[in-house]
Amino acid sequence: CDRVPFEFAHSIRIDGDIILGGLFPVHSRGERGLPCGELKKEKGIHRLEAMLFAIDLINKDSELLPNVTLGARILDTCSRDTYALEQSLTFVQALIERDGSDVRCANGEPPIFAKPDKVVGVIGASASSVSIMVANILRLFKIPQISYASTAPELSDNTRYDFFSRVVPPDSYQAQAMLDIVTALGWNFVSTLASEGNYGESGVEAFIQTSRETGGVCIAQSLKIPREPRPGEFDKIVLRLLETPNARAVIMFANEDDIRRILDAAKRNNLTGHFLWVGSDSWGSKISPVVHQERVAEGAITILPKRASVDAFDRYFKSRSLSNNRRNVWFAEFWEENFVCKLGMHGKRPGSPKKCTGLEKVGRDSTYEQEGKVQFVMDAVYAMAHALHSMHRQLCSGAPGLCPRMANIDGKELLAHIRSVNFNGSAGTPVIFNENGDAPGRYDIFQYQINNYSVAEYKVIGHWTNQLNLDWTTGSLAHPASVCSLPCQTGERKKVVKGVPCCWHCERCEGYHYQSTEFTCNLCPYEQRPNYNRTGCQSIPIIKLEWDSPWALFPVFISVLGIIATTFVIATFIRYNDTPIVRAAGREMSYVLLTGIFLCYIATFPMIAAPDVVVCSFRRIFLGLGMSISYAALLTKTNRIHRIFEQGKKAVTAPKFISPASQLVITFSLISVQLFGILVWFGADPPHTFVDYGEQRTQDPRNARGVLKCDISDLSLICSLGYSILLMVTCTVYAIKTRSVPETFNEAKPIGFTMYTTCIIWLAFIPIFFGTAQSAECQLKINILICSVVCIKSGVINCYRLDINSLYSTTLNQLDFSIETGNPNKRHYQQNIHLLLFWKQNK
């Protein structure tokens, strides 16, 4: 019986010692039930010829696989995973034993099957969905597979696709690179668009997963393009993208046909310039997706594994013709498609008016540009060749040709050699694989630009090798925003929308809060306030009463006048110290009284001076002591007058302790109580300063001030002045009691008037002083205290006038009149006698 041949439809067969399989999308996906569609000139024919060219170079290389010829079995996947699966069964036929027991030839003999070529490794496929489908079959038969274009992250799973390797980086690297681009452009709110299938869906999934792990980028929408889109589907997708108008950036993992139709839909809906396209390597630097829609694609940023054009392949491909390339069964179809002509009656383009001559030349009679994955196809073939060469050296000890140990190549052993290769590829970059069979991530970043001459082209604007490097000198400087929310201004915190971390509302840090992080406002320390832009805290300004302040000038002026007046009186008293009138006024007590008044005026200056330990000490001493000295002297005087006239009602004899020495002892005894209190105060609470930040802590932090103060609380101040108030009240009581003394005794009335005005001032001082405790003017409280003291002492020195001459002469005249007339009024006579005794005591 004759041998039963195997028909290899849609395949290229090249004999050799070792056969490599090849899977290429020579045709696009068919429509209306057809498996295959139109021819793909670049992605199909260019890549296929790259494998043939690489095999030719290896077979000519005397150092790589010497005396070993590589053959090929190349199939068309028609860009469909199910069709590719059927075709790939060709690769495993040699490993399947056929059962011919049920088959008989016409003569009754069993048939003899022609043994198919054994494929030791497969180059391909292109689409990730095809590679995944084929890899599931090839791993069962332990046939290694090296892809030149499949980038789905799913293929990095070494437990499921252990015999799969690739010379292009997986989309997990591409997704990271695209995320770095989005971040570099300041975008944080983007939409994703994927073609249905492993490549698109896994690419978008990798991008979303990477963005979640990294943070900072949110997905507004994640849309999918169906495998078989219905009419109007792309318009619906574009309108859905418009539902989130702030998400202008669209991350695309789609095939070039879907990219072209999305751009066309955007153009149709007058959305040119609205969307910011970021395309994966399926867009790369291809012309077909942007033909006739350059404006809507302008500014698009695309990514492509780092590559270089192989000049030797250009020379090879341009030299191909119908006569010297008969091994490529699809080359005639390419010829018709490329030159828009018809080859005979059986040509593929029956409607073409032009007939092919066969003398056409690629690059001369048609445009030519090397397809982007040519380099990777050649690297994949060379990676397989280097692995076989390493295996040959190990098994055949470097002997030329195939040795018996390589007659049946173990796929698992070959896989180990594939994963160990390390050589410089056709672009000069190292070709290596990691433990999952992935190549390192190296990408070029492109931007589609239209120059001033309306010429559109892709320009390299950067590269990515584990990190992004952009060069905007060649890129468009305009970077429209694609953010959910605009950045908050300084001093504002972000209030994130629940579930959408890239969307937020901006809230101003109010009051004494500052922006500690972009999400929180913290309260400044008590002694600080927010700075101008609320990004931190600064010390609250410290103020004190200044000498040039209007609040200080007035009391200083009055105090200076009071000091001058008091000094003048003291000087006058000293000058006329031994005269009868000075002695009659109570010389010693007058000096004590004037000393107290002088100290009260002097107290104005430490009250205004900048607080420190010395100033605070003087404030404690002078303020209460001056008042105590004054009131102690006045109290002693009024008490003596009261006792003299009270005694005069009863007897002619003078009361006790009315001599000047006695009066001084009584006065200093009263003053010693104040001194003792001051000493106790110093011991219990030594004087010191502090800054009061609460007194002027206004609602607006800009107006907040810290007031430098002496550590004298209001309670301590009242306690210090309390003794003086007690003396004042007692003195007032005696002034009231002495109001009925003879009219000719003029000293009692000035003392009484002085005490009445003093009480009025004190009664007004207390509510005003404590009512201004929270005044915005720190000077006001001090000013009120100073003015009260100054007014009191000014009243004392002005109201307490002694008309000594008049008092003395009037008293003597009344006494003489009473004696001459024989006035029978004994009481009147006794009072006049005591008046005379009063003056004699002071002479």
C-alpha positions in Angstrom: 0.0 0.0 0.0 1.2 3.5 -0.8 2.3 5.9 2.0 -0.4 8.2 3.2 1.0 11.8 2.9 0.2 14.6 5.3 -1.2 17.7 3.8 0.0 20.9 5.5 -2.4 23.6 4.4 -1.5 27.1 5.3 2.0 26.1 6.3 5.7 26.4 5.3 7.9 23.4 5.4 11.7 23.6 5.4 13.7 20.5 5.9 16.5 20.3 8.4 18.3 18.2 11.0 16.3 19.9 13.7 12.8 21.3 13.0 11.5 24.4 14.7 7.8 25.3 14.7 6.5 28.8 13.9 3.2 30.5 14.6 2.4 33.8 12.9 -0.7 35.8 12.3 -0.3 35.8 8.5 -4.0 36.6 8.1 -6.5 38.5 10.3 -9.5 37.0 11.9 -12.1 35.9 9.5 -15.7 37.2 9.5 -19.1 35.5 8.9 -17.8 32.0 9.9 -14.6 32.2 7.9 -11.4 31.2 9.8 -9.1 33.7 8.1 -9.5 37.2 6.8 -7.2 39.6 5.0 -3.4 39.3 4.8 -1.3 41.1 7.4 1.7 42.4 5.5 3.7 43.6 8.5 2.6 41.6 11.5 2.3 38.5 9.4 4.7 38.4 6.4 7.5 40.6 8.0 7.6 38.5 11.1 7.5 35.2 9.2 10.3 36.3 6.9 12.3 37.3 10.0 12.2 33.7 11.2 13.3 32.4 7.8 16.0 35.0 7.7 17.3 34.1 11.1 17.3 30.4 10.2 19.3 31.2 7.1 21.9 33.1 9.2 22.2 30.4 11.8 22.6 27.7 9.1 25.4 29.8 7.5 27.1 30.3 10.9 30.0 27.9 11.3 30.3 28.5 15.0 26.6 28.2 16.0 25.4 24.6 15.6 28.2 23.6 13.3 27.1 21.0 10.7 23.6 21.1 12.1 20.8 22.4 9.8 17.7 24.0 11.2 14.4 23.4 9.5 11.0 24.9 10.0 7.3 24.2 10.1 5.5 27.5 10.0 1.7 27.8 10.4 -0.8 30.6 10.1 -2.8 31.3 13.2 -5.2 33.7 11.4 -5.2 35.8 14.6 -7.7 33.3 16.2 -6.9 31.2 19.2 -9.2 28.3 18.4 -7.9 28.1 14.8 -4.3 28.3 16.1 -5.0 25.4 18.4 -6.1 23.2 15.5 -3.0 24.2 13.5 -0.6 23.5 16.3 -1.7 19.9 16.5 0.7 19.6 13.5 3.6 20.1 16.0 2.7 17.1 18.1 1.7 14.6 15.4 5.1 13.0 15.5 4.7 12.3 19.2 1.3 10.6 18.7 1.3 6.9 17.8 -1.3 6.2 15.1 -3.5 3.1 15.4 -3.8 1.6 11.8 -5.5 -1.6 12.8 -8.9 -0.5 11.5 -7.4 0.8 8.2 -6.7 -1.5 5.3 -5.5 -0.8 1.8 -7.4 -2.0 -1.2 -5.3 -5.1 -1.3 -6.0 -5.8 2.3 -2.6 -4.8 3.6 -2.2 -2.3 6.5 -1.3 1.2 5.4 2.2 2.7 5.9 2.0 6.2 7.4 4.6 8.8 6.4 6.3 9.8 9.7 5.8 13.6 10.3 8.7 15.8 11.2 9.4 16.1 14.9 9.2 19.7 16.1 11.6 20.3 19.1 10.6 23.9 19.8 8.1 26.5 18.7 8.6 30.1 17.9 5.4 32.1 18.7 2.7 32.9 18.9 2.0 36.6 18.5 -1.3 37.2 20.4 -1.3 36.2 24.1 -4.6 34.4 23.7 -3.1 32.3 21.0 0.0 31.6 23.0 -2.0 30.6 26.0 -4.1 28.1 24.0 -1.1 26.6 22.3 1.0 26.5 25.4 -1.6 24.2 27.1 -1.0 21.7 24.3 2.7 22.0 23.9 3.4 21.5 27.6 1.6 18.2 27.5 4.2 17.0 25.0 7.1 18.9 26.6 7.8 21.1 23.7 9.4 24.4 24.6 7.9 27.6 23.2 9.4 31.1 22.8 7.1 33.9 22.0 8.2 37.1 20.3 5.1 39.2 21.0 2.9 37.7 23.8 3.0 39.9 26.8 0.0 38.8 29.0 1.1 38.6 32.7 -0.8 35.3 33.0 1.9 33.6 31.0 4.4 34.3 33.8 2.8 31.6 35.8 5.5 29.0 35.7 3.2 26.3 37.3 0.7 26.5 34.3 3.0 27.6 31.5 6.2 26.0 32.5 7.4 25.4 28.9 6.6 28.9 27.8 9.3 31.6 27.5 9.4 35.0 25.7 11.9 37.5 24.5 9.5 40.4 25.2 8.8 41.7 28.7 5.4 40.8 30.3 2.6 43.3 30.6 3.2 43.5 34.3 6.4 45.5 33.4 4.4 47.4 30.8 1.7 48.2 33.3 4.2 49.5 35.7 5.8 51.6 33.0 2.4 53.0 31.9 1.6 53.7 35.6 4.9 55.6 35.9 3.9 57.7 32.9 0.5 58.5 34.3 2.1 59.5 37.6 4.8 61.5 35.9 2.1 63.5 34.1 0.4 64.2 37.3 -2.7 62.2 36.5 -4.6 60.3 39.2 -8.0 59.6 37.7 -8.0 57.4 34.5 -10.2 55.0 32.6 -9.1 51.7 31.1 -10.1 50.1 27.8 -9.3 46.6 26.9 -10.0 44.3 24.0 -11.7 41.2 25.1 -9.2 38.4 25.4 -6.1 37.5 27.4 -3.9 40.3 26.2 -6.3 43.2 26.8 -8.0 41.9 29.9 -4.8 40.7 31.6 -3.0 43.9 30.7 -5.7 46.1 32.2 -5.9 43.8 35.2 -2.1 44.2 35.7 -2.4 47.9 35.4 -5.2 48.1 38.0 -3.4 45.7 40.3 -0.2 47.7 40.1 -2.0 51.0 40.6 -3.7 49.6 43.8 -0.4 48.4 45.2 1.4 51.6 44.4 -1.5 54.0 45.2 -2.1 57.5 43.9 -4.0 56.5 40.7 -7.7 55.6 40.7 -9.7 53.9 38.0 -12.8 55.8 36.9 -14.1 53.2 34.5 -12.8 49.9 33.2 -14.5 49.1 29.8 -14.1 46.1 27.5 -14.4 45.9 23.8 -16.2 42.7 22.7 -14.6 40.2 20.4 -17.5 40.6 18.0 -18.7 44.2 18.4 -22.1 45.1 17.2 -22.8 48.2 15.1 -22.5 51.4 17.2 -20.6 49.6 20.0 -17.7 51.9 19.8 -19.8 55.0 19.9 -21.4 53.6 23.1 -18.0 53.0 24.6 -16.9 56.6 23.8 -20.0 58.0 25.3 -19.6 55.9 28.4 -16.1 57.3 28.8 -17.6 60.7 28.8 -19.7 59.8 31.9 -16.5 60.6 33.9 -15.4 63.8 32.2 -12.5 64.4 34.6 -10.9 61.1 33.7 -9.6 62.3 30.4 -6.7 59.8 30.2 -7.6 56.4 28.7 -5.3 53.5 29.3 -5.6 51.2 26.3 -4.7 47.5 26.0 -6.4 46.8 22.7 -5.5 45.4 19.3 -4.8 47.8 16.5 -8.2 47.2 14.8 -10.0 48.2 18.0 -7.7 51.2 18.5 -8.5 52.4 15.0 -12.3 52.1 15.6 -12.2 53.8 19.0 -10.3 56.7 17.5 -12.8 56.9 14.7 -15.7 56.9 17.1 -14.1 59.7 19.1 -13.7 61.7 15.9 -17.3 61.0 14.9 -18.5 62.3 18.2 -16.5 65.6 17.9 -14.3 64.6 20.8 -11.0 65.4 19.2 -8.6 66.7 21.8 -10.7 65.6 24.8 -9.2 62.2 25.5 -5.6 61.6 26.4 -4.6 58.2 25.0 -2.0 56.0 26.6 -1.5 53.0 24.4 0.3 49.7 25.1 2.7 47.9 22.8 -0.2 46.7 20.6 -0.4 50.4 19.5 3.3 51.1 19.8 4.5 53.1 16.8 2.1 51.6 14.2 0.7 53.7 11.5 -2.4 51.7 10.7 -4.4 52.7 13.8 -4.0 56.4 13.2 -4.4 56.7 9.4 -6.9 59.4 8.5 -7.5 60.3 12.2 -4.2 62.0 13.1 -5.8 64.9 14.9 -7.8 62.7 17.3 -4.7 60.7 18.0 -2.5 63.7 18.5 -0.6 63.7 21.8 -1.1 60.0 22.4 1.6 58.4 24.4 2.5 54.8 23.5 4.9 52.2 24.7 6.9 49.6 22.9 9.5 47.2 24.0 12.9 48.7 23.3 13.9 47.6 19.8 16.2 48.5 16.9 15.8 48.1 13.2 17.8 45.2 11.8 19.4 46.6 8.7 20.4 43.2 7.4 16.8 42.1 7.4 15.9 45.2 5.4 18.4 44.2 2.7 17.1 40.7 2.8 13.5 41.5 2.6 13.9 44.1 -0.2 15.7 41.4 -2.2 12.8 39.0 -2.0 10.9 38.3 -5.2 8.5 35.8 -6.6 11.3 33.8 -8.1 13.7 33.6 -5.1 11.1 33.2 -2.3 9.0 30.3 -3.4 9.4 28.7 0.1 6.9 31.2 1.5 3.5 30.0 0.4 1.9 33.3 1.2 4.5 35.5 -0.6 2.4 35.6 -3.8 -0.6 36.9 -1.9 1.7 39.5 -0.2 3.0 40.5 -3.6 -0.5 41.3 -4.9 -1.4 43.1 -1.7 1.8 45.1 -1.5 1.9 46.2 -5.2 -1.9 46.3 -5.7 -1.8 44.1 -8.7 -3.1 40.7 -9.8 -1.1 37.5 -10.5 -2.7 35.6 -13.3 -6.2 34.2 -13.3 -5.9 32.6 -9.9 -4.8 35.7 -8.1 -6.2 36.8 -4.8 -7.3 40.2 -6.1 -9.7 39.4 -9.0 -10.9 43.0 -9.1 -7.5 44.6 -9.5 -7.1 46.3 -12.9 -3.3 46.1 -12.7 -1.4 42.9 -13.5 1.7 42.0 -11.7 4.8 41.7 -13.8 7.0 40.0 -11.2 9.6 42.6 -11.7 8.3 44.9 -8.9 10.7 45.6 -6.1 9.9 46.1 -2.4 10.9 49.5 -1.2 11.1 50.9 -4.7 7.6 50.3 -6.1 6.0 50.3 -2.7 6.5 51.8 0.7 8.4 49.7 3.2 9.1 50.0 6.9 10.3 47.2 9.1 7.7 45.9 11.4 8.5 46.5 15.1 8.7 42.9 16.3 11.2 41.7 13.6 14.0 42.0 16.1 12.2 39.9 18.7 11.4 37.2 16.2 15.0 36.9 15.3 16.0 36.9 19.0 13.5 34.1 19.7 15.0 32.0 16.9 18.5 32.7 18.1 17.6 31.9 21.7 16.4 28.5 20.5 19.6 28.0 18.5 21.8 29.0 21.4 20.0 26.6 23.7 20.4 23.8 21.1 24.0 24.7 20.7 24.6 24.5 24.5 22.8 21.2 24.6 24.9 20.0 21.6 28.1 20.8 23.3 27.0 19.0 26.5 25.6 15.9 24.8 27.9 15.6 21.7 31.1 17.0 23.3 31.4 19.6 20.6 31.5 17.1 17.7 30.1 18.5 14.5 26.7 17.3 13.4 24.0 15.6 15.4 25.2 12.8 17.6 23.0 9.9 18.6 22.3 11.4 22.0 20.5 14.3 20.2 18.5 12.1 18.0 15.5 12.5 20.3 15.8 15.8 22.1 14.3 15.9 25.5 12.1 19.0 25.7 12.6 19.4 29.5 16.3 19.4 29.1 16.1 21.8 26.2 14.0 24.1 28.3 16.7 24.2 31.0 19.2 25.3 28.3 16.8 28.0 27.0 16.4 29.5 30.4 20.2 29.6 30.7 21.0 31.5 27.5 22.7 34.8 27.6 23.8 36.5 24.4 23.5 39.9 22.7 20.5 40.0 20.4 20.0 41.6 17.1 19.5 45.0 18.8 22.7 44.7 20.8 20.8 44.2 24.1 21.2 41.0 26.2 18.8 38.2 25.7 18.1 36.5 29.0 15.2 34.9 30.8 14.3 34.8 34.4 12.9 31.8 36.3 9.5 32.4 34.8 10.8 32.6 31.3 10.3 36.4 31.0 12.6 38.9 29.4 13.7 42.0 31.3 11.6 45.1 30.9 13.0 47.6 28.5 10.6 50.0 26.8 10.7 53.1 24.6 8.1 55.8 25.2 6.6 57.4 22.1 4.3 60.4 21.6 2.3 60.9 18.4 2.9 64.5 17.4 1.9 66.8 14.5 4.6 69.3 13.7 4.3 72.8 12.3 4.2 71.4 8.8 1.1 69.3 9.7 3.3 66.1 9.4 2.3 63.5 12.0 4.9 61.1 13.4 5.9 59.2 16.5 8.7 60.7 18.5 10.7 58.9 21.2 10.2 61.0 24.4 11.8 58.6 26.9 12.5 55.1 28.0 11.8 52.8 30.9 14.2 50.3 32.4 12.8 49.5 35.9 12.3 53.3 36.2 10.9 56.0 33.9 13.1 58.5 32.2 11.2 61.2 30.2 12.8 63.8 27.9 10.2 66.5 27.2 12.5 68.4 25.0 11.2 66.1 22.2 7.7 65.8 23.7 4.7 68.0 23.8 4.9 70.4 26.7 1.1 70.6 27.1 -0.1 68.1 29.7 -3.8 68.4 30.2 -5.1 67.3 33.6 -6.8 64.0 34.2 -7.6 64.3 37.9 -10.8 63.7 39.9 -10.1 66.7 42.2 -7.8 69.6 41.9 -5.0 69.8 44.4 -5.9 71.6 47.6 -4.3 74.9 48.4 -1.8 75.2 51.1 -3.4 75.2 54.5 -6.3 72.9 53.3 -6.7 69.3 54.1 -8.2 66.6 51.8 -11.4 65.0 52.9 -11.4 61.9 50.7 -14.6 60.7 49.2 -15.4 57.3 50.6 -14.3 54.5 48.3 -12.5 56.8 45.8 -9.2 57.8 47.3 -8.3 60.1 44.3 -11.4 62.3 44.8 -11.7 64.6 47.7 -13.1 67.9 49.0 -10.8 70.6 50.3 -11.3 71.9 53.8 -9.5 74.9 55.3 -7.6 74.4 58.5 -9.4 76.9 60.8 -8.6 78.6 64.0 -5.3 77.6 65.5 -5.0 74.4 63.4 -2.3 73.9 60.7 -1.9 71.4 57.9 0.2 68.6 59.3 -0.4 66.2 56.4 -2.4 66.4 53.3 -5.3 64.7 55.1 -5.1 66.1 58.6 -5.1 69.5 60.5 -3.5 69.6 63.9 -3.7 72.1 66.7 -0.7 74.3 67.2 1.0 74.3 70.6 -0.6 76.8 73.0 2.3 79.3 72.6 2.2 79.1 68.8 -0.1 80.0 66.0 -0.4 78.8 62.3 2.0 80.6 59.9 0.7 82.5 56.9 -0.1 79.5 54.7 -0.9 77.2 57.6 1.7 74.7 56.7 3.3 74.9 60.2 3.3 76.8 63.4 5.2 79.9 64.5 5.6 81.5 67.8 3.0 84.0 68.9 4.5 87.5 69.0 5.2 88.7 72.6 4.2 92.2 73.5 4.6 94.5 76.5 3.7 98.1 77.4 6.1 100.3 75.5 7.3 103.7 76.7 6.1 105.4 73.6 2.6 104.0 73.8 -0.2 106.5 74.4 -1.2 104.2 77.3 2.1 104.9 78.9 2.6 108.6 78.0 -0.4 109.9 80.0 0.3 108.2 83.3 4.0 109.0 83.0 3.2 112.6 82.3 0.9 112.8 85.4 3.4 110.9 87.5 6.2 113.3 86.6 4.0 116.2 87.5 3.2 114.5 90.8 6.8 113.8 91.5 7.7 117.4 90.8 4.9 118.7 93.0 5.7 116.2 95.8 9.4 117.1 95.6 8.5 120.8 95.7 6.4 120.3 98.9 9.2 118.3 100.5 11.8 120.9 99.6 9.6 123.6 101.0 9.0 121.7 104.2 12.8 121.1 104.6 13.5 124.8 103.9 11.0 125.9 106.5 11.5 122.9 108.8 11.7 124.8 112.1 9.0 127.4 111.4 5.9 127.4 113.6 3.6 126.6 110.6 5.5 123.5 109.6 5.7 122.3 113.1 2.0 123.0 113.6 1.2 120.9 110.5 2.8 117.9 112.1 6.2 118.0 110.6 7.1 114.3 111.1 3.8 112.9 109.9 3.9 115.2 106.9 7.2 113.8 105.9 5.9 110.3 106.2 2.8 111.2 104.2 4.9 112.9 101.4 7.2 109.8 101.3 4.2 107.5 100.6 2.9 109.8 98.0 6.3 110.0 96.3 6.6 106.2 96.3 3.2 105.9 94.7 4.2 108.2 91.8 7.5 106.3 91.5 5.6 103.0 91.2 4.3 104.2 87.8 7.7 103.5 86.2 8.2 99.8 87.2 4.6 99.2 86.2 5.4 100.4 82.7 8.9 99.0 82.4 9.5 95.7 80.6 8.9 92.9 83.1 11.9 91.1 84.6 12.7 89.8 88.1 13.9 93.2 89.3 11.0 95.1 87.8 8.5 92.6 89.2 10.1 92.9 92.6 9.8 96.7 92.6 6.2 96.4 91.5 5.4 94.2 94.5 7.2 96.5 96.9 6.3 100.1 95.7 2.6 99.6 94.8 1.3 98.4 98.1 4.0 100.0 100.3 3.4 103.6 99.0 -0.3 103.3 99.6 0.2 101.8 103.1 2.6 104.6 104.1 0.2 107.3 102.9 -2.9 105.8 104.5 -1.1 104.9 107.7 0.0 108.5 108.1 -3.5 109.8 107.4 -5.1 107.3 109.7 -2.7 108.3 112.5 -3.6 112.0 112.0 -7.3 111.5 111.9 -7.2 109.2 114.9 -5.2 111.8 116.9 -7.7 114.6 116.0 -10.6 112.4 116.9 -9.0 111.5 120.3 -8.1 115.1 121.1 -11.6 116.4 120.5 -13.3 113.5 122.2 -11.1 114.0 125.2 -11.9 117.7 125.1 -15.5 116.8 125.7 -14.7 115.1 128.9 -11.7 116.8 130.5 -9.1 119.4 129.9 -6.2 116.9 130.1 -4.6 115.9 126.9 -5.1 112.3 125.6 -2.2 109.9 125.5 0.1 109.2 122.5 -0.4 112.4 120.6 3.2 113.5 120.7 5.1 113.3 117.3 7.2 110.4 118.6 4.2 108.4 119.5 2.6 109.2 116.2 5.6 107.9 114.3 5.6 104.7 116.3 1.9 104.1 115.6 2.5 104.9 111.9 5.5 102.6 111.4 3.7 99.9 113.3 0.9 100.1 110.7 3.4 100.2 107.9 5.3 97.1 109.2 2.2 95.0 108.7 2.5 95.7 104.9 6.2 95.0 104.9 5.7 91.7 106.7 3.1 90.8 104.1 5.5 91.7 101.3 8.2 89.5 102.8 5.9 86.6 103.2 4.8 87.0 99.5 8.4 87.0 98.4 9.2 83.9 100.3 6.1 82.0 99.2 6.2 83.0 95.6 9.5 84.6 94.4 8.9 87.1 91.7 9.3 86.0 88.1 7.9 86.7 84.6 5.7 84.7 82.3 4.0 85.1 79.0 0.2 85.2 79.1 -1.1 83.7 75.8 -4.7 83.5 76.9 -5.4 87.2 77.5 -5.2 88.0 73.8 -6.0 84.6 72.2 -8.4 86.0 69.6 -10.5 83.9 67.2 -8.3 85.1 64.3 -4.8 83.7 65.0 -3.2 86.6 63.1 -4.2 89.0 65.9 -3.1 86.7 68.7 -0.5 88.1 71.0 1.4 86.9 74.1 1.6 89.4 76.9 4.8 89.5 78.9 3.8 89.9 82.5 5.0 89.7 86.0 3.6 86.7 87.8 1.2 88.8 89.9 -2.3 87.4 89.8 -5.3 89.5 90.3 -5.9 87.9 93.7 -2.3 88.6 94.8 -2.7 92.2 93.7 -5.9 92.6 95.6 -4.3 91.1 98.7 -1.4 93.4 98.4 -3.7 96.5 98.1 -6.2 95.0 100.5 -4.3 96.2 103.6 -4.1 99.7 102.1 -7.9 99.6 101.4 -8.5 98.6 105.0 -6.4 101.6 106.2 -8.3 103.8 103.8 -11.7 102.6 105.0 -10.6 103.1 108.7 -9.3 106.5 107.9 -12.5 107.4 106.2 -14.5 106.4 109.3 -12.4 108.7 111.5 -12.7 111.5 108.9 -16.5 111.1 109.2 -16.3 111.2 113.0 -14.2 114.4 113.0 -16.5 116.2 110.6 -18.1 118.0 113.6 -15.0 119.6 115.0 -15.0 123.4 115.1 -15.2 125.1 111.8 -12.1 127.0 112.5 -10.1 123.7 112.6 -9.4 123.4 108.8 -7.2 120.2 108.8 -10.1 117.7 109.4 -12.1 118.8 106.4 -9.3 118.3 103.8 -8.6 114.9 105.2 -12.2 114.0 105.0 -12.6 115.3 101.5 -9.4 113.3 100.5 -10.8 110.1 101.9 -14.2 110.6 100.2 -12.6 111.1 96.8 -10.3 108.1 97.4 -13.2 105.8 98.2 -15.0 106.9 95.0 -11.9 106.2 93.0 -11.4 102.8 94.6 -15.1 101.9 94.1 -14.7 102.8 90.4 -11.3 101.1 90.1 -12.3 97.6 91.2 -15.1 96.8 88.6 -13.2 98.6 85.8 -10.0 96.8 86.6 -11.5 93.3 86.6 -13.9 94.1 83.8 -10.9 94.7 81.5 -9.3 91.4 82.3 -9.9 90.1 78.8 -9.3 93.3 77.0 -7.6 93.2 73.6 -5.3 95.9 74.8 -2.9 94.4 77.4 -1.9 98.0 78.3 -5.4 99.0 79.4 -5.4 97.0 82.6 -2.0 98.3 83.7 -3.0 101.8 82.6 -6.2 101.7 84.8 -4.2 100.6 87.8 -1.6 103.3 87.3 -4.1 106.0 86.7 -6.1 105.0 89.7 -3.1 105.2 92.0 -1.9 108.5 90.4 -5.4 110.0 90.8 -5.6 109.0 94.4 -2.3 110.5 95.3 -2.9 113.6 93.3 -6.1 114.0 95.2 -4.2 113.6 98.5 -1.6 116.1 97.7 -4.0 118.6 96.2 -6.9 118.2 98.7 -4.9 117.9 101.9 -4.0 121.6 102.4 -3.2 123.0 105.8 -3.8 126.6 106.4 -1.6 126.7 109.4 -1.5 130.4 109.9 -5.2 130.8 109.6 -5.9 127.9 111.9 -3.5 129.0 114.5 -4.5 132.7 114.7 -8.2 131.8 114.5 -7.9 129.4 117.4 -6.1 132.0 119.6 -8.6 134.7 118.8 -11.6 132.5 119.7 -9.9 131.5 123.0 -9.3 135.2 123.9 -12.8 136.1 123.0 -14.2 133.4 125.3 -12.1 134.6 128.2 -12.9 138.3 127.8 -16.7 137.8 127.4 -16.8 135.2 130.1 -18.5 132.7 127.8 -20.4 130.4 130.1 -20.2 127.5 127.4 -17.8 125.2 129.1 -17.7 122.7 126.2 -16.7 125.4 123.8 -14.1 126.6 126.2 -12.7 123.1 126.6 -12.4 122.5 122.9 -10.5 125.7 122.4 -8.2 124.8 125.3 -7.5 121.4 123.5 -6.9 123.3 120.3 -4.2 125.2 122.0 -2.8 122.1 123.5 -2.8 120.5 119.9 -0.7 123.4 118.5 1.6 123.3 121.5 2.3 119.6 121.0 3.4 120.3 117.4 5.6 123.3 118.1 
